[in-house]
Amino acid sequence: MSAAALAAYAGSARYVLLAEREDGTVVRCGDTVAKAHAGDSDPEALAVRIRIAGDAALAGILLPPLRPGLGRVADRPVSLWPYGAPVAPDRPQDAPWEAAAELLAGLHRTPLHRLPARVPPMRGPAKVARALRRLAAAYPPAADAPTGRRPGGPDARDLRDARDLRDARDLRDPRDPRDLRDARDPRDARDPRDLRDARDARDARDPRDARDPRDLRDPRDARDPGDPRDARDPRDARDARDPGDPLDARDPRDARDLRDARGARDARAPRDAHGVPDADDAPRAARLVRAAAASLPAWARGEAAQPAGGVLCHGDLHLGQLVRGPAGRWRLIDVDDLGLGAAAWDLGRPAAWYAAGLLDAETWLRFLDAYRAAGGPAAGPIGGDPWPELDVAARALTVQTAALALAKAAREHRRLDDGERLMVDGCARIASLPPDLERGAPS
């Protein structure tokens, strides 16, 4: 897609290229943003999503389009939007986690009967499937996989790899699903609000392990290596194009604070038999990601219809999907994946980042509390355990992120950076789940 042709559609010869990816090209022409959507988009479903974004029922939640319909440029569907200022990459302390949570809660509470058309399915699981296809293109599954595997499940080699790669601190007892979660996971807390004070945590990623006040440290030490919102130094905010994606880091040296505070090796060092495989072992890591994917319900990896019911979901939530709209208020953008689905899916990416150590406990609980306080239906009652609701979505988004990371690293002929390693490490833990501990769909 030619950016100049896209700008011409918006009526301008001058433009700023905001994004150019396989799934879309975005240019800014003054106060107008033109987006060329993916070539394989369903034009009818996309048109419905854009109509919904402009409907009065979503006023104050979604940024409305400038035109209600779709145009076409070079056989690609195109839409026009007002420009909105994104999350400031040089002010991570101002990252609007609470605003994101409140907008999601409002989206999820939208009465479906008030919408202008029948809502298409949310496309989150389809994006998991696409990520796995990209992984398969980079690292094709072995043709000689051992027999005797359960349908859709990992083979014995996959599970052996998972056992080799998981860290003992992250998997204490495979017989107990509560012990499969990372020690940094607040599911072990009886009241998530108890985790709100980072001063009680020895490591921002491990709110249960407070033993010695000398161990207290700034929870930002667990900052996301590629997320400019979490960087304490504005110079760390390298990529303003997607401030919600922790895997956009270009320099792994910036992730030095993601190493484990309990004495684990530096994440920059080559991994041994108990860590995520290095570049030379990328095919092994790809097997682990596929094994983790096989542990998901078929619907969560895009191989079956989603569970009946559901609410209006965004489908691809991260802070890069927020801009300041009229009167400086935050609005959600990018409705390509909007649709009917499990509300938990929209909380899955922050939950996955938190479980992997890319999001600190204090920030995660601010987000979770704000969502619940605004009446969001996906995380259970205030003070309750959110993970029975969020588990499937968090695992699915971990798989998607790790699969894309491996495919991207292969295309760029580089090793995984530290944030990417953490997500593959999460897949290693997921892959080691016994089959009888698999869970169903979130509500």
C-alpha positions in Angstrom: 0.0 0.0 0.0 1.4 3.4 -1.0 1.3 5.9 1.9 1.1 8.7 -0.7 -2.0 7.1 -2.3 -3.6 6.7 1.1 -2.9 10.4 1.9 -4.4 11.4 -1.4 -7.6 9.5 -0.5 -7.7 11.7 2.7 -7.3 14.8 0.4 -3.7 15.7 1.2 -0.4 15.6 -0.5 1.5 15.8 2.8 1.4 13.1 5.4 3.2 11.5 8.3 3.5 7.7 8.2 2.3 6.4 11.6 2.3 2.7 11.0 3.1 0.2 8.2 2.5 -3.4 9.0 1.1 -6.5 7.3 -2.3 -5.8 8.8 -2.6 -2.2 7.9 -1.0 1.2 6.9 -1.8 4.4 8.8 -1.0 8.0 7.8 -1.8 11.3 9.4 -2.8 14.3 7.3 -3.2 17.2 9.7 -6.2 16.4 11.8 -7.2 13.4 9.7 -5.9 9.9 10.0 -6.4 7.5 7.1 -6.1 3.7 7.6 -5.8 1.0 5.0 -7.0 -2.2 6.6 -5.6 -5.7 6.0 -6.2 -6.9 2.5 -7.9 -10.1 3.7 -10.4 -8.2 5.9 -14.1 -9.1 5.6 -15.4 -5.9 4.1 -19.0 -6.4 5.3 -18.0 -7.2 8.9 -15.5 -4.3 8.9 -18.2 -1.9 7.7 -20.4 -3.0 10.6 -17.6 -2.5 13.1 -17.1 1.1 11.8 -20.8 1.8 12.0 -20.8 0.6 15.6 -17.8 2.9 16.4 -19.8 5.8 15.1 -23.1 4.9 16.9 -24.3 7.0 19.8 -24.4 4.0 22.1 -20.5 4.1 22.0 -20.1 7.8 22.4 -17.5 8.5 25.0 -15.9 5.0 24.6 -14.8 4.6 20.9 -13.4 7.3 18.8 -16.0 7.8 16.0 -15.0 7.7 12.3 -15.1 10.8 10.1 -17.2 8.9 7.6 -19.6 6.0 8.3 -18.5 3.8 5.4 -15.4 2.3 3.8 -13.5 3.5 0.8 -11.0 1.6 -1.3 -7.5 2.3 -2.3 -5.5 -0.2 -4.4 -8.0 -3.0 -3.5 -7.6 -2.3 0.2 -10.5 -1.1 2.5 -9.8 2.4 3.8 -11.4 4.4 6.7 -10.9 8.0 7.9 -10.7 9.0 11.5 -10.0 12.2 13.5 -6.5 12.5 14.9 -6.1 11.9 18.6 -3.0 12.3 20.7 -1.6 8.9 21.8 -0.2 7.9 25.1 2.9 10.0 25.7 6.0 7.7 25.5 8.1 10.1 27.6 5.7 10.2 30.5 5.3 6.6 31.6 3.9 7.7 35.0 0.9 9.1 33.2 0.0 5.9 31.4 -3.8 5.8 31.6 -4.3 2.3 32.9 -7.4 3.3 34.9 -8.9 5.1 31.9 -8.3 2.0 29.8 -10.0 -0.2 32.4 -13.0 2.1 32.6 -13.4 2.3 28.9 -13.3 -1.5 28.6 -15.9 -1.8 31.4 -18.2 0.6 29.5 -17.7 -1.3 26.2 -18.5 -4.6 27.9 -21.6 -3.2 29.4 -23.0 -1.8 26.2 -26.5 -3.2 25.5 -26.3 -5.2 22.2 -29.8 -4.3 21.3 -28.9 -0.7 21.0 -26.3 -1.2 18.3 -27.1 -0.4 14.7 -26.4 -3.9 13.3 -25.8 -7.5 14.3 -22.3 -7.7 15.9 -19.8 -9.9 14.2 -17.6 -12.2 16.3 -14.6 -10.7 18.1 -11.5 -11.5 16.1 -9.0 -12.1 19.0 -8.8 -15.9 18.6 -8.4 -15.4 14.8 -5.3 -13.4 15.5 -3.9 -16.2 17.7 -4.4 -18.5 14.7 -2.7 -16.1 12.4 0.3 -15.8 14.8 0.6 -19.5 14.9 0.6 -19.7 11.1 3.4 -17.1 11.0 5.3 -19.2 13.5 4.8 -22.3 11.4 6.1 -20.5 8.4 9.2 -19.5 10.2 9.7 -22.8 12.0 7.6 -25.6 10.3 6.4 -28.3 12.7 8.4 -31.5 12.5 7.0 -34.0 10.0 8.1 -36.9 12.1 6.3 -36.0 15.4 6.0 -39.0 17.8 2.7 -40.8 17.8 0.5 -41.4 20.8 -0.3 -37.7 21.4 -3.8 -36.6 22.4 -5.7 -34.8 19.6 -4.5 -31.2 19.4 -2.0 -31.8 22.2 1.7 -31.6 22.6 3.9 -34.6 21.8 6.2 -36.1 24.3 9.1 -34.1 23.0 7.2 -30.9 23.6 6.5 -31.8 27.2 10.0 -32.9 27.8 11.2 -29.5 26.5 8.7 -27.8 28.7 10.0 -29.6 31.8 13.6 -28.8 30.9 12.8 -25.1 30.3 10.5 -24.2 33.2 12.2 -22.6 36.2 11.7 -24.4 39.4 10.5 -21.3 41.1 7.6 -21.0 38.6 6.2 -24.5 38.8 6.2 -25.9 42.3 3.7 -28.7 42.0 2.2 -29.7 38.6 -0.6 -31.6 40.4 -2.1 -28.4 41.8 -3.3 -25.8 39.3 -2.7 -23.1 41.9 1.0 -23.9 41.8 1.2 -23.6 38.0 1.1 -19.9 38.2 4.2 -17.7 38.6 5.1 -16.6 42.1 4.4 -13.1 40.8 0.8 -14.0 40.3 -1.8 -12.5 42.7 -4.0 -15.5 42.4 -2.3 -16.9 45.5 -3.5 -13.9 47.5 -6.8 -14.2 49.3 -7.7 -10.6 48.6 -6.0 -8.9 45.5 -6.3 -5.6 47.3 -3.8 -6.8 49.7 -1.2 -6.6 46.9 -1.9 -3.0 46.2 1.0 -1.7 48.3 4.3 -2.3 46.5 6.1 -1.7 49.8 4.9 -5.1 50.9 6.6 -6.9 48.1 10.2 -7.9 47.9 10.0 -7.9 44.1 7.2 -6.0 42.3 6.6 -9.2 40.4 6.3 -11.3 43.6 3.8 -9.8 46.1 3.9 -12.8 48.4 7.6 -13.1 49.0 8.2 -10.1 51.3 10.7 -11.2 53.9 13.1 -8.5 54.6 12.5 -4.7 54.3 16.0 -4.5 52.8 14.7 -6.3 49.8 12.2 -3.6 49.0 12.8 -1.9 45.7 11.0 0.3 43.2 8.3 -1.7 41.5 9.3 0.0 38.3 12.3 -2.3 38.3 10.1 -4.8 36.6 9.3 -2.4 33.9 8.5 -3.6 30.4 11.7 -3.5 28.3 9.9 -2.2 25.2 7.1 -0.3 26.7 7.9 3.4 26.9 5.3 4.0 29.5 7.3 1.9 32.0 10.7 3.4 31.3 12.0 5.7 34.0 14.3 7.4 31.6 12.5 9.1 28.6 15.4 7.9 26.5 14.2 4.4 26.9 11.0 5.3 25.1 12.3 4.2 21.7 9.2 3.4 19.7 6.2 5.8 20.0 4.3 4.0 17.3 2.9 1.4 19.6 3.4 2.3 23.3 1.3 -0.7 24.3 3.5 -3.4 22.9 6.3 -4.6 25.2 8.0 -6.4 22.3 8.9 -3.4 20.3 12.2 -3.0 22.2 15.1 -2.8 19.8 17.9 -2.8 22.4 17.8 -5.7 24.9 20.2 -3.9 27.2 17.3 -1.8 28.4 15.7 -4.9 29.9 18.4 -5.4 32.5 16.0 -4.8 35.3 13.8 -7.7 34.3 16.3 -10.2 35.7 15.0 -12.0 38.8 15.7 -10.3 42.0 16.2 -13.6 43.8 19.6 -14.2 42.2 18.7 -15.5 38.8 21.2 -15.0 36.0 21.0 -11.8 33.9 18.3 -12.1 31.2 20.9 -11.0 28.7 23.1 -14.0 29.2 22.9 -17.2 27.1 20.4 -19.5 28.7 21.3 -22.9 30.1 19.1 -26.0 30.2 16.7 -24.4 32.6 16.1 -21.2 30.6 14.5 -20.2 27.4 16.5 -21.5 24.4 18.7 -19.1 22.6 18.6 -18.3 18.9 20.2 -21.6 18.0 17.4 -23.4 19.8 14.6 -21.3 18.3 12.9 -24.4 16.8 12.7 -25.9 20.2 11.1 -22.7 21.5 8.7 -22.8 18.6 7.7 -26.4 19.7 7.0 -25.1 23.2 4.8 -22.3 21.9 2.8 -24.8 19.8 2.6 -27.1 22.8 1.2 -24.2 24.9 -1.3 -23.4 22.1 -2.4 -27.0 22.1 -3.3 -26.7 25.8 -5.9 -24.0 24.9 -9.5 -24.7 24.1 -10.0 -24.9 20.4 -12.0 -21.7 20.3 -9.2 -19.7 21.9 -6.8 -20.7 19.1 -9.3 -19.9 16.4 -10.1 -23.5 15.5 -13.7 -23.5 16.6 -16.6 -21.2 17.2 -16.4 -19.0 20.3 -18.7 -19.9 23.2 -22.3 -18.7 22.8 -23.2 -15.4 24.4 -20.7 -12.8 25.2 -20.4 -9.0 25.2 -19.1 -6.3 22.9 -15.3 -6.6 23.0 -12.4 -4.6 21.6 -10.4 -7.7 20.7 -6.9 -6.2 20.8 -6.5 -4.0 23.8 -3.2 -2.4 24.8 -2.3 1.2 25.6 -1.4 1.9 22.0 -5.1 1.7 21.3 -5.9 4.8 23.4 -5.9 8.4 22.2 -7.1 11.7 23.6 -10.3 12.6 21.8 -12.6 15.6 22.1 -12.0 17.7 25.3 -8.9 15.7 25.9 -10.7 12.6 27.1 -9.3 9.1 26.3 -11.0 7.0 23.7 -10.4 3.5 22.3 -9.3 3.2 18.7 -8.8 0.4 16.1 -12.0 -1.5 15.7 -10.7 -4.1 13.3 -11.1 -6.9 15.9 -14.2 -5.5 17.6 -17.0 -7.9 18.1 -19.0 -10.3 20.3 -16.9 -12.4 22.6 -15.7 -13.2 26.0 -15.1 -10.0 28.0 -12.0 -11.6 29.6 -10.2 -11.5 26.3 -9.8 -7.7 26.6 -8.1 -8.2 29.9 -5.9 -11.1 28.7 -3.0 -9.1 27.4 -2.4 -7.0 30.6 -2.9 -10.3 32.6 -0.4 -12.1 30.4 2.2 -9.3 30.8 1.7 -9.3 34.5 2.1 -13.1 34.8 5.3 -12.9 32.7 6.8 -10.1 34.7 6.4 -7.3 32.1 3.8 -5.5 34.2 4.4 -4.7 37.8 1.9 -5.7 40.5 0.9 -2.2 41.5 0.0 -1.3 37.9 -1.9 -4.5 37.3 -4.0 -4.0 40.4 -4.7 -0.4 39.6 -6.1 -1.6 36.2 -8.0 -4.5 37.7 -9.6 -2.4 40.5 -10.6 0.3 38.1 -12.2 -2.2 35.8 -14.2 -3.8 38.6 -15.2 -0.5 40.1 -16.6 0.6 36.8 -18.8 -2.5 36.7 -16.7 -4.6 34.3 -18.1 -8.2 34.1 -14.9 -10.1 33.2 -12.8 -10.3 36.4 -15.2 -11.5 39.1 -16.4 -9.5 42.1 -14.2 -6.9 43.9 -12.0 -8.6 46.3 -12.3 -12.0 44.5 -9.9 -14.1 42.6 -9.8 -12.9 38.9 -7.9 -15.8 37.5 -10.6 -18.3 36.9 -12.1 -15.8 34.5 -8.9 -14.6 33.0 -6.8 -17.8 32.7 -7.7 -18.9 29.2 -7.4 -15.4 27.7 -4.1 -14.7 29.4 -2.7 -18.0 28.2 -3.9 -17.4 24.6 -2.4 -13.9 24.5 0.9 -15.3 25.9 0.9 -17.8 23.0 0.1 -15.1 20.4 2.8 -12.8 21.7 5.5 -15.5 21.9 4.6 -16.8 18.4 4.8 -13.4 16.8 8.1 -12.7 18.7 9.7 -15.9 17.3 8.5 -15.2 13.8 9.6 -11.6 13.9 13.1 -12.6 15.3 13.5 -15.1 12.5 12.6 -12.6 9.8 15.0 -10.1 11.3 17.8 -12.7 11.8 18.3 -11.9 15.4 17.9 -13.4 18.9 14.9 -12.9 21.1 15.1 -9.8 23.3 14.5 -10.1 27.0 10.8 -9.2 26.9 10.3 -11.8 24.1 12.1 -14.4 26.2 9.8 -13.8 29.1 6.8 -14.6 26.9 8.3 -17.8 25.6 9.2 -18.7 29.1 5.5 -18.3 29.9 4.7 -20.7 27.1 7.1 -23.2 28.6 5.1 -23.1 31.9 1.8 -23.4 30.0 3.0 -26.3 28.0 3.8 -28.3 31.2 0.1 -28.1 32.3 -1.2 -31.6 32.6 -4.2 -32.2 30.3 -6.7 -32.8 33.1 -6.0 -29.2 34.4 -7.2 -27.5 31.3 -10.0 -25.0 31.9 -13.0 -24.0 29.9 -14.1 -20.7 28.5 -14.1 -17.5 30.5 -17.4 -15.7 31.0 
